[in-house]
Every structure is written in structure tokens, then in C-alpha cells.
Amino acid sequence: MATNGKLGDSRRHGAVKDRSETFNREKEQWVKGAAQTGKFMDVKQDGLSFKRTIEEKG
């Protein structure tokens, strides 16, 4: 799990380990999923990847 920085820093340090992302080539969007449940959580509409998530290869 990613950790929070110093108090008042307002950012995370490291990757969120229980989430991953994959690229949907058909719609050209990034999709974020939960590792424990295997369900998709969110889709990015702007074409950029999610911050600090583990990228799946394939």
C-alpha cells in the first residue's frame, strides 16, 4: 500500500500495490482494477494513465 508523506504534504509515496491498470486498445483508455476482487474500478477518459498504479503487461 502506498504511504502518505509528511503531515501537510498532500501526496502519496510509492505505488498502490493492491490495484493495477491495463490499457484497453479498442477504446484507447486506461482501466483500473482491484487485485483482490478482480473487478474493474474506474476508466480514464483523457487517455493518460492512472498515477501510482501497477501497470499490467499483456
C-alpha positions in Angstrom: 0.0 0.0 0.0 1.2 3.5 -0.7 2.0 5.6 2.3 1.3 9.3 2.9 4.2 11.7 3.2 4.8 14.3 5.8 1.9 15.9 7.5 0.5 18.6 5.2 2.4 17.1 2.2 -0.8 16.2 0.4 0.7 13.4 -1.8 1.4 9.7 -1.7 4.7 8.0 -1.9 5.1 4.7 -3.9 2.6 2.6 -5.8 -0.7 1.4 -4.6 0.0 -2.3 -4.5 -3.5 -3.7 -4.4 -4.5 -2.0 -7.7 -3.4 -2.4 -11.2 -4.1 -0.8 -14.6 -4.3 -2.1 -18.1 -4.8 -0.4 -21.5 -8.0 -1.0 -23.5 -6.7 -0.8 -27.1 -10.2 -1.0 -28.5 -11.3 2.2 -26.8 -7.8 3.6 -26.2 -8.5 4.1 -22.4 -6.8 3.1 -19.2 -8.8 0.8 -16.9 -8.0 0.5 -13.2 -8.8 -2.8 -11.4 -8.7 -4.2 -7.8 -6.3 -7.2 -7.4 -8.3 -8.8 -4.6 -11.7 -8.8 -6.2 -10.7 -8.8 -9.9 -13.3 -6.2 -10.7 -12.7 -3.0 -12.7 -12.9 0.1 -10.7 -12.5 3.1 -13.0 -11.8 4.2 -16.5 -9.8 7.3 -17.5 -11.4 9.3 -20.3 -8.4 11.6 -21.1 -6.1 8.8 -22.4 -3.5 9.3 -19.7 -2.6 6.5 -17.2 -3.6 6.5 -13.6 -1.0 7.8 -11.1 1.0 5.4 -9.0 -0.8 2.1 -10.0 1.0 -1.0 -11.2 0.8 -1.5 -15.0 -0.1 -4.9 -16.2 1.8 -6.3 -19.2 -0.1 -8.1 -21.9 
